[in-house]
Amino acid sequence: MTRTRLQTTCLALACFAAALACQKPEPPAPAKASESSVTTNSAAPAAPIAPIAPVVTAPSVDLETLPAREDFEQEASAAITPANLEKQLAALEKEMAAD
């Protein structure tokens, strides 16, 4: 369950980062100059500067603090016995269905 939530969270963050990276901001509309200012200003207008998009980086994750399969094997082998296997399996399936 924890692993599934972690995977779902990582996938959601990746999709969010991809969506932010794909957005292209619309350039501002050029200001209309009056004819008198065009005739007095003979220099060519400067090209508009495109805004810089913020860089999105993934949060750093300490892999040593993430739970792994080995962290739960001893607990599971003590809690699940051949006598209560079906009951434990039903409880896990019910928990997964609730998510």
C-alpha positions as CSV (number, residue, x, y, z in Angstrom):
1,M,0.0,0.0,0.0
2,T,2.8,2.4,0.9
3,R,4.7,1.5,-2.2
4,T,1.6,2.1,-4.4
5,R,1.1,5.5,-2.8
6,L,4.7,6.4,-3.3
7,Q,4.5,5.3,-7.0
8,T,1.3,7.3,-7.5
9,T,2.8,10.4,-5.9
10,C,6.0,10.1,-8.0
11,L,3.9,9.7,-11.1
12,A,1.7,12.7,-10.2
13,L,4.8,14.8,-9.6
14,A,6.3,13.8,-12.9
15,C,3.1,14.6,-14.8
16,F,2.9,17.9,-13.0
17,A,6.4,18.8,-13.9
18,A,5.8,17.7,-17.6
19,A,2.7,19.9,-17.7
20,L,4.6,22.9,-16.4
21,A,7.4,22.3,-18.8
22,C,5.1,22.1,-21.8
23,Q,3.2,25.4,-21.1
24,K,4.3,28.2,-23.4
25,P,3.5,31.6,-22.0
26,E,1.9,33.9,-24.5
27,P,4.1,36.8,-25.5
28,P,2.8,40.3,-24.6
29,A,0.9,42.1,-27.3
30,P,3.1,44.8,-28.8
31,A,2.1,48.3,-27.9
32,K,0.6,50.3,-30.7
33,A,2.6,53.5,-31.4
34,S,1.0,56.6,-32.7
35,E,2.0,57.9,-36.1
36,S,3.8,60.9,-34.6
37,S,6.1,58.8,-32.5
38,V,6.9,56.6,-35.5
39,T,7.9,59.6,-37.6
40,T,10.1,61.1,-34.8
41,N,11.8,57.8,-33.8
42,S,13.8,56.5,-36.7
43,A,15.5,53.7,-34.8
44,A,14.1,50.2,-35.2
45,P,12.2,48.9,-32.2
46,A,14.1,46.3,-30.2
47,A,12.9,42.7,-30.4
48,P,10.7,41.7,-27.4
49,I,12.4,39.6,-24.8
50,A,10.8,36.3,-24.1
51,P,10.1,35.6,-20.4
52,I,12.2,32.8,-18.9
53,A,10.2,29.8,-17.7
54,P,11.1,28.7,-14.1
55,V,13.0,25.4,-13.9
56,V,11.2,22.7,-12.1
57,T,13.4,20.1,-10.3
58,A,12.4,16.9,-8.6
59,P,12.6,17.0,-4.8
60,S,15.5,15.1,-3.4
61,V,14.7,11.8,-1.8
62,D,16.8,10.0,0.7
63,L,16.7,6.4,-0.5
64,E,17.8,5.1,2.9
65,T,14.6,6.3,4.5
66,L,12.2,4.8,2.0
67,P,10.7,1.5,3.2
68,A,11.7,-1.6,1.1
69,R,10.5,-5.1,0.8
70,E,13.2,-6.3,3.2
71,D,11.9,-4.0,5.9
72,F,8.6,-5.9,6.1
73,E,9.7,-9.5,5.5
74,Q,10.4,-10.3,9.1
75,E,7.2,-8.7,10.3
76,A,5.1,-10.4,7.6
77,S,6.7,-13.9,8.3
78,A,5.8,-13.5,12.0
79,A,2.2,-12.2,11.3
80,I,1.2,-14.5,8.5
81,T,1.1,-18.2,9.2
82,P,-0.4,-21.1,7.2
83,A,-3.3,-21.1,9.6
84,N,-4.3,-17.4,9.1
85,L,-3.1,-17.0,5.4
86,E,-6.6,-16.8,3.9
87,K,-7.8,-14.3,6.6
88,Q,-4.7,-12.1,6.1
89,L,-5.1,-12.2,2.3
90,A,-8.8,-11.2,2.6
91,A,-7.8,-8.3,4.8
92,L,-5.1,-7.1,2.3
93,E,-7.5,-7.3,-0.6
94,K,-10.1,-5.4,1.3
95,E,-7.5,-2.7,2.1
96,M,-6.5,-2.5,-1.5
97,A,-10.1,-2.2,-2.7
98,A,-10.6,0.7,-0.3
99,D,-7.8,2.7,-1.9
